[in-house]
Amino acid sequence: MPLMPALSLPISALMSANIALVDDDRNILTSVSIAMQGEGYITRLYPDGEAALKALLENPADLGIFDIKMPRMDGLELLRRLREKSDMPVIFLTSKDEELDEALGLAMGADDYITKPFSQRLLIARVKAILRRTAVRSQSADDSDLPEPDPMIRGNLEMDPARHHVRWKDQPVTLTVTEFMILEALASRPGVVRTRSQLMDIAYQDDVYVDDRTIDSHIKRLRRKFRQIDPEFSAIDTLYGAGYRFTDE
């Protein structure tokens, strides 16, 4: 059965997107819902995965924010069941001790994750970035006259922006939307130093404060994912006091 797409929004309608929040913590549901509504989003709240599954299969949201650890049906099982019929973008809320769950969730098709405790502004920035990217993809897919952009190849790295696929030495690498955007910015101009501020602007593109440590954390995760495939991976250089650069040698 073909996947049922999430609702395709034009870029101009992103601020009225429909966000599904799934968490057994009522305080998190309430606080995140208030924050999202403050940005103009419409929210739908569910206390666990089982309650959310039927509703989202019948009426997909534009994006889902799922906790991983929940009774009755956890976030991973909810995502697995949804991915059988829907490609709705999903952000996971995780705890620091759930890295294995994060990796499994991304491999199953989650778009991003954010670790508790989290900044509401940071979560909003991730939501905006994913909705914007989804809208751009939808517009590109609807315009059959425009050819798909060619994959970007830099040495052992191959990036396919149209499909959000990344390969290193012909092995797939699973990245979040934010990680993909940062790597794409670095690899598009090999050898050129990107400051943390430039990478923050590229990854979030909104007037949202993200401190330097957030970018450093993304770079650390990028390196770790590539080194799981290639222990000798060293294509992302740190220039202390300046920023980061990609080398394709």
Long-range contacts (C-beta under 8 A, 24 or more apart in sequence): 1-84, 1-85, 3-83, 3-85, 3-86, 3-87, 4-60, 4-85, 4-86, 4-87, 5-60, 5-86, 5-87, 5-88, 5-138, 6-60, 6-61, 6-62, 6-63, 6-86, 6-87, 6-88, 6-89, 6-134, 7-60, 7-61, 7-62, 8-134, 8-135, 8-138, 8-142, 9-62, 9-131, 9-134, 9-135, 9-138, 10-135, 10-139, 11-132, 11-135, 11-136, 11-139, 14-128, 14-131, 14-132, 14-135, 15-39, 15-40, 15-41, 16-40, 16-41, 16-42, 17-41, 17-42, 17-62, 17-63, 17-131, 18-42, 18-43, 18-44, 18-61, 18-62, 18-63, 19-43, 19-44, 19-61, 19-62, 19-63, 19-64, 19-65, 19-127, 20-44, 20-46, 20-52, 20-55, 20-56, 20-61, 20-63, 20-64, 20-65, 20-88, 21-45, 21-46, 21-64, 21-65, 22-46, 22-47, 22-48, 22-49, 22-51, 22-52, 22-64, 22-65, 22-66, 22-67, 22-70, 22-75, 22-78, 23-47, 23-65, 23-66, 23-67, 23-70, 23-93, 24-48, 24-67, 24-70, 24-71, 25-67, 28-67, 28-93, 31-120, 32-65, 32-120, 32-123, 35-120, 35-123, 35-124, 36-124, 36-127, 39-124, 39-127, 39-128, 41-127, 48-72, 48-73, 49-73, 49-74, 49-75, 49-77, 49-78, 52-78, 53-78, 53-81, 53-82, 56-82, 56-86, 56-88, 57-81, 57-82, 57-85, 57-86, 60-86, 60-88, 61-88, 62-88, 62-89, 62-131, 62-134, 63-88, 63-89, 63-90, 63-91, 63-127, 63-130, 63-131, 63-134, 64-88, 64-89, 64-90, 64-91, 65-90, 65-91, 65-93, 65-123, 65-127, 66-90, 66-91, 66-92, 66-93, 67-92, 67-93, 68-92, 68-93, 68-94, 68-95, 68-98, 68-101, 68-105, 69-95, 69-98, 75-105, 76-101, 76-104, 76-105, 76-108, 79-105, 79-108, 79-109, 79-110, 80-108, 83-108, 83-109, 89-130, 89-131, 89-134, 91-123, 91-126, 91-127, 91-130, 93-118, 103-174, 106-174, 106-175, 106-176, 107-174, 110-176, 111-176, 111-177, 112-176, 112-177, 112-178, 113-176, 121-208, 121-209, 122-208, 122-210, 122-214, 124-208, 125-204, 125-206, 125-208, 125-210, 126-177, 126-178, 128-204, 128-205, 128-206, 129-177, 129-178, 129-181, 129-203, 129-204, 129-205, 130-177, 132-205, 133-177, 133-181, 137-162, 152-184, 152-187, 152-188, 154-187, 154-190, 154-246, 154-248, 155-235, 155-248, 155-249, 156-230, 156-235, 156-248, 157-187, 157-235, 157-246, 157-248, 159-183, 159-184, 159-187, 168-226, 168-229, 168-230, 168-233, 169-229, 169-230, 171-229, 171-230, 173-225, 173-226, 173-229, 174-225, 175-222, 175-225, 178-203, 178-218, 179-218, 179-221, 179-222, 179-225, 182-215, 182-218, 182-219, 182-222, 183-222, 183-236, 183-246, 186-236, 186-244, 186-245, 186-246, 187-246, 187-248, 189-246, 190-245, 190-246, 190-247, 190-248, 191-245, 191-246, 191-247, 192-245, 193-239, 193-242, 193-243, 193-244, 193-245, 194-243, 194-244, 194-245, 195-242, 195-243, 196-243, 196-244, 198-243, 199-243, 199-244, 219-244
